[in-house]
């Protein structure tokens, strides 16, 4: 069953190659940060959601979503960097292509 032309939803805009590269770099940075934060929390014996949230300075549900989310989201890298800084972690920057 096809829709009449006036009811067809607009096509989803494609992202530019530059945006795709930025998101890929962000994903790699997010993986590094999540691993470093997770390792630090484990070393400190912080395992409960409430403890994790307190250690990262955010509500437990938000902390869990940030550390377990698999989808790229705007601002996630900055939030992970802030959480890592709060724990005193030094996470090396990814090599840029510039």
Backbone as ProteinMPNN parsed JSONL, in Angstrom:
{"seq_chain_A": "XXXXXXXXXXXXXXXXXXXXXXXXXXXXXXXXXXXXXXXXXXXXXXXXXXXXXXXXXXXXXXXXXXXXXXXXXXXXXXXXXXXXXXXXXXXXXXXXXX", "coords_chain_A": {"N_chain_A": [[0.836, -1.154, 0.0], [0.712, 2.098, -0.962], [1.507, 5.487, -0.078], [-0.226, 8.569, -0.685], [1.282, 11.226, -2.638], [1.357, 13.654, -1.131], [1.525, 12.793, 1.471], [3.869, 11.466, 1.958], [6.672, 10.981, 3.939], [9.437, 13.275, 4.452], [12.704, 12.663, 3.08], [15.355, 11.312, 5.035], [17.975, 13.419, 5.941], [21.284, 13.078, 4.666], [24.386, 12.632, 6.38], [27.337, 14.662, 6.298], [30.598, 13.857, 4.916], [32.601, 14.903, 6.599], [31.236, 15.183, 9.033], [30.648, 12.523, 9.508], [33.255, 11.506, 9.905], [33.931, 12.934, 12.222], [32.057, 11.909, 14.03], [32.862, 9.234, 14.087], [35.417, 9.474, 15.205], [34.618, 10.517, 17.663], [33.196, 8.302, 18.664], [35.279, 6.447, 19.055], [36.777, 7.799, 20.995], [34.86, 7.858, 23.011], [34.684, 5.127, 23.623], [37.262, 4.644, 24.659], [37.188, 6.343, 26.9], [34.99, 5.282, 28.359], [36.001, 2.745, 28.971], [38.249, 3.407, 30.56], [37.039, 4.802, 32.681], [35.323, 2.804, 33.688], [37.223, 0.89, 34.491], [38.571, 2.335, 36.489], [36.479, 2.759, 38.332], [35.982, 0.086, 39.043], [38.446, -0.546, 40.252], [38.274, 1.04, 42.496], [36.262, -0.188, 43.808], [33.664, 0.532, 43.359], [30.507, -0.218, 42.602], [27.719, -0.227, 42.7], [24.774, 1.292, 41.302], [23.947, 3.764, 42.532], [26.279, 4.526, 43.855], [28.028, 4.791, 41.711], [26.816, 6.884, 40.302], [27.114, 8.927, 42.228], [29.917, 9.079, 42.334], [30.47, 10.006, 39.797], [29.113, 12.34, 39.747], [26.427, 12.678, 38.962], [22.935, 11.802, 38.404], [22.077, 8.385, 39.22], [20.739, 6.875, 37.128], [21.33, 8.375, 34.856], [24.12, 8.212, 34.815], [24.45, 5.451, 34.419], [23.28, 5.182, 31.879], [25.034, 6.751, 30.382], [27.445, 5.339, 30.616], [26.83, 2.839, 29.54], [25.569, 3.15, 27.127], [25.31, 2.621, 23.607], [24.934, 4.022, 21.342], [25.831, 6.809, 19.331], [25.727, 10.024, 20.694], [25.043, 13.477, 20.776], [27.194, 15.502, 22.645], [27.975, 13.525, 24.435], [30.679, 12.796, 24.597], [31.853, 14.996, 25.846], [30.566, 14.881, 28.341], [31.518, 12.413, 29.282], [34.239, 13.012, 29.398], [34.198, 14.931, 31.417], [33.344, 13.333, 33.54], [35.517, 11.574, 33.715], [37.512, 13.382, 34.417], [36.579, 14.145, 36.9], [37.075, 11.847, 38.306], [39.758, 11.957, 38.303], [41.243, 11.002, 36.173], [43.626, 10.581, 33.56], [43.183, 10.647, 30.334], [44.484, 9.814, 27.279], [44.408, 11.841, 24.342], [42.853, 11.085, 21.214], [44.601, 10.465, 18.186], [44.602, 13.013, 15.802], [43.461, 13.639, 12.439], [44.285, 15.881, 11.19]], "CA_chain_A": [[0.0, 0.0, 0.0], [1.555, 3.287, -1.038], [0.899, 6.726, 0.397], [-0.326, 9.637, -1.687], [2.49, 12.062, -2.624], [1.352, 14.69, -0.104], [1.689, 12.186, 2.786], [5.164, 10.783, 2.033], [7.568, 11.73, 4.824], [10.652, 13.711, 3.769], [13.845, 11.768, 3.207], [16.27, 11.653, 6.112], [19.169, 14.022, 5.333], [22.532, 12.343, 4.859], [25.4, 13.434, 7.04], [28.485, 14.941, 5.446], [31.776, 13.038, 5.252], [33.276, 15.486, 7.757], [30.443, 14.836, 10.214], [30.841, 11.088, 9.72], [34.586, 11.341, 10.503], [33.872, 13.456, 13.585], [31.315, 10.949, 14.859], [33.697, 8.049, 14.255], [36.435, 9.841, 16.191], [33.916, 10.622, 18.949], [32.9, 6.946, 19.143], [36.521, 5.863, 19.566], [37.077, 8.497, 22.239], [33.882, 7.391, 23.993], [35.071, 3.773, 24.031], [38.423, 4.778, 25.536], [36.759, 6.951, 28.16], [34.158, 4.327, 29.095], [36.873, 1.695, 29.504], [39.062, 3.972, 31.633], [36.144, 5.086, 33.812], [34.907, 1.51, 34.235], [38.371, 0.288, 35.178], [38.801, 3.112, 37.716], [35.395, 2.451, 39.268], [36.238, -1.269, 39.547], [39.589, -0.51, 41.172], [37.823, 1.679, 43.733], [35.209, -1.006, 44.397], [32.379, 1.222, 43.175], [29.756, -1.081, 41.697], [26.274, 0.018, 42.745], [24.383, 2.467, 40.511], [23.946, 4.994, 43.328], [27.683, 4.873, 44.096], [28.583, 5.234, 40.426], [26.27, 8.212, 40.066], [27.752, 9.862, 43.152], [31.318, 9.237, 41.937], [30.526, 10.77, 38.545], [28.429, 13.609, 39.942], [25.176, 12.725, 38.204], [21.967, 10.803, 38.879], [22.456, 7.012, 38.866], [20.226, 6.442, 35.824], [22.075, 9.088, 33.821], [25.458, 7.627, 34.799], [24.345, 4.133, 33.79], [23.014, 5.403, 30.46], [26.253, 7.29, 29.792], [28.496, 4.32, 30.561], [26.427, 1.626, 28.822], [24.958, 3.463, 25.841], [26.091, 2.225, 22.437], [24.63, 4.899, 20.223], [26.455, 8.134, 19.396], [24.831, 11.109, 21.099], [25.69, 14.785, 20.882], [27.567, 15.893, 23.999], [28.375, 12.399, 25.283], [32.129, 12.824, 24.815], [32.118, 16.026, 26.854], [30.103, 14.384, 29.634], [32.458, 11.374, 29.696], [35.487, 13.687, 29.775], [33.963, 15.544, 32.728], [33.31, 12.242, 34.522], [36.891, 11.1, 33.871], [38.235, 14.409, 35.164], [36.1, 14.08, 38.286], [37.759, 10.703, 38.919], [41.206, 12.216, 38.26], [41.858, 10.182, 35.122], [44.279, 11.216, 32.414], [42.918, 9.816, 29.173], [45.142, 10.429, 26.138], [43.576, 12.236, 23.207], [43.027, 10.291, 20.003], [45.361, 11.178, 17.155], [43.72, 13.645, 14.82], [43.891, 13.479, 11.056], [44.631, 17.191, 10.633]], "C_chain_A": [[0.892, 1.231, 0.0], [0.772, 4.516, -0.6], [0.777, 7.722, -0.754], [0.894, 10.565, -1.57], [2.503, 13.116, -1.517], [1.53, 14.134, 1.305], [3.009, 11.431, 2.95], [6.092, 11.608, 2.931], [8.839, 12.151, 4.073], [11.791, 12.74, 4.025], [14.755, 12.252, 4.327], [17.536, 12.24, 5.481], [20.411, 13.198, 5.652], [23.541, 13.25, 5.543], [26.603, 13.583, 6.107], [29.644, 14.025, 5.825], [32.533, 13.58, 6.472], [32.564, 15.119, 9.059], [30.603, 13.354, 10.542], [32.199, 10.819, 10.368], [34.595, 11.817, 11.95], [33.164, 12.468, 14.507], [32.114, 9.68, 15.097], [34.781, 8.316, 15.288], [35.811, 9.944, 17.576], [33.63, 9.237, 19.519], [34.142, 6.292, 19.738], [36.924, 6.497, 20.893], [36.141, 8.025, 23.348], [34.255, 6.0, 24.508], [36.241, 3.843, 25.002], [38.019, 5.316, 26.908], [35.93, 5.986, 28.995], [35.005, 3.229, 29.722], [37.689, 2.216, 30.684], [38.218, 4.247, 32.877], [35.709, 3.785, 34.478], [36.008, 0.833, 35.022], [38.633, 0.999, 36.512], [37.72, 2.822, 38.762], [35.586, 1.063, 39.871], [37.369, -1.276, 40.562], [39.21, 0.109, 42.51], [36.722, 0.884, 44.432], [33.832, -0.368, 44.305], [31.591, 0.436, 42.138], [28.268, -0.794, 41.652], [25.93, 1.291, 41.969], [24.411, 3.783, 41.298], [25.373, 5.469, 43.599], [28.337, 5.411, 42.831], [28.098, 6.646, 40.12], [26.928, 9.252, 40.957], [29.2, 10.13, 42.747], [31.452, 10.106, 40.683], [29.806, 12.11, 38.638], [27.172, 13.768, 39.118], [24.21, 11.698, 38.761], [22.364, 9.396, 38.411], [21.978, 6.561, 37.488], [20.994, 7.102, 34.688], [23.488, 8.519, 33.687], [25.445, 6.271, 34.104], [24.142, 4.261, 32.286], [24.283, 5.869, 29.744], [27.307, 6.206, 29.614], [28.12, 3.087, 29.753], [25.819, 1.894, 27.452], [25.877, 3.117, 24.677], [25.896, 3.161, 21.255], [25.31, 6.249, 20.415], [25.401, 9.161, 19.761], [25.636, 12.381, 21.224], [25.976, 15.097, 22.343], [28.05, 14.769, 24.891], [29.874, 12.418, 25.575], [32.471, 13.836, 25.91], [31.703, 15.563, 28.249], [31.026, 13.288, 30.164], [33.794, 11.987, 30.126], [35.351, 14.334, 31.149], [33.954, 14.481, 33.824], [34.717, 11.716, 34.777], [37.709, 12.101, 34.686], [37.842, 14.375, 36.639], [36.77, 12.933, 39.035], [39.274, 10.894, 38.936], [41.943, 11.423, 37.201], [42.503, 11.058, 34.066], [44.1, 10.28, 31.234], [43.553, 10.49, 27.969], [44.159, 10.742, 25.013], [43.862, 11.31, 22.029], [43.802, 11.12, 19.0], [44.427, 11.744, 16.127], [44.315, 13.484, 13.435], [44.327, 14.777, 10.431], [46.088, 17.326, 10.337]], "O_chain_A": [[1.74, 1.382, 0.88], [-0.451, 4.58, -0.73], [1.585, 7.712, -1.683], [1.476, 10.67, -0.491], [3.576, 13.442, -1.009], [1.673, 14.909, 2.251], [3.235, 10.816, 3.992], [6.274, 12.804, 2.701], [9.27, 11.454, 3.154], [11.836, 12.076, 5.061], [14.907, 13.455, 4.541], [18.114, 11.629, 4.582], [20.568, 12.689, 6.761], [23.56, 14.462, 5.327], [26.848, 12.739, 5.244], [29.671, 13.479, 6.928], [33.045, 12.807, 7.281], [33.203, 14.788, 10.058], [30.684, 12.975, 11.711], [32.295, 9.998, 11.28], [35.199, 11.176, 12.81], [33.613, 12.22, 15.626], [32.057, 9.106, 16.185], [35.037, 7.477, 16.151], [36.41, 9.507, 18.559], [33.8, 9.012, 20.718], [34.074, 5.66, 20.793], [37.362, 5.802, 21.809], [36.568, 7.815, 24.484], [34.149, 5.734, 25.706], [36.228, 3.187, 26.044], [38.454, 4.808, 27.941], [36.138, 5.876, 30.203], [34.766, 2.824, 30.86], [37.807, 1.534, 31.702], [38.641, 3.956, 33.995], [35.727, 3.68, 35.705], [35.766, 0.268, 36.089], [38.884, 0.355, 37.531], [38.025, 2.658, 39.943], [35.379, 0.874, 41.07], [37.274, -1.924, 41.604], [39.766, -0.26, 43.545], [36.298, 1.246, 45.53], [32.938, -0.692, 45.086], [31.941, 0.414, 40.958], [27.617, -1.093, 40.651], [26.698, 2.253, 41.975], [24.854, 4.805, 40.774], [25.646, 6.669, 43.578], [29.107, 6.37, 42.879], [28.886, 7.505, 39.724], [27.266, 10.341, 40.493], [29.662, 11.269, 42.806], [32.424, 10.845, 40.53], [29.879, 12.922, 37.716], [26.877, 14.858, 38.628], [24.616, 10.812, 39.513], [22.924, 9.24, 37.326], [22.736, 5.928, 36.753], [21.278, 6.466, 33.673], [23.994, 8.362, 32.576], [26.324, 5.975, 33.294], [24.759, 3.534, 31.507], [24.568, 5.431, 28.629], [27.985, 6.156, 28.587], [29.007, 2.353, 29.317], [25.578, 0.956, 26.692], [27.091, 3.304, 24.762], [26.633, 3.083, 20.272], [25.36, 6.772, 21.528], [24.306, 9.164, 19.199], [26.766, 12.373, 21.714], [25.09, 14.968, 23.188], [28.496, 15.029, 26.009], [30.291, 12.09, 26.685], [33.283, 13.557, 26.792], [32.405, 15.822, 29.226], [31.292, 13.235, 31.364], [34.405, 11.54, 31.097], [36.282, 14.29, 31.954], [34.492, 14.7, 34.91], [35.078, 11.441, 35.921], [38.503, 11.711, 35.542], [38.685, 14.558, 37.518], [37.008, 13.022, 40.239], [39.995, 10.085, 39.52], [43.147, 11.197, 37.322], [41.999, 12.128, 33.724], [44.769, 9.251, 31.135], [43.205, 11.628, 27.655], [43.207, 10.0, 24.772], [44.978, 10.815, 21.872], [43.672, 12.344, 18.968], [43.551, 11.041, 15.625], [45.508, 13.227, 13.276], [44.705, 14.798, 9.259], [46.527, 18.375, 9.864]]}, "name": "protein", "num_of_chains": 1, "seq": "XXXXXXXXXXXXXXXXXXXXXXXXXXXXXXXXXXXXXXXXXXXXXXXXXXXXXXXXXXXXXXXXXXXXXXXXXXXXXXXXXXXXXXXXXXXXXXXXXX"}
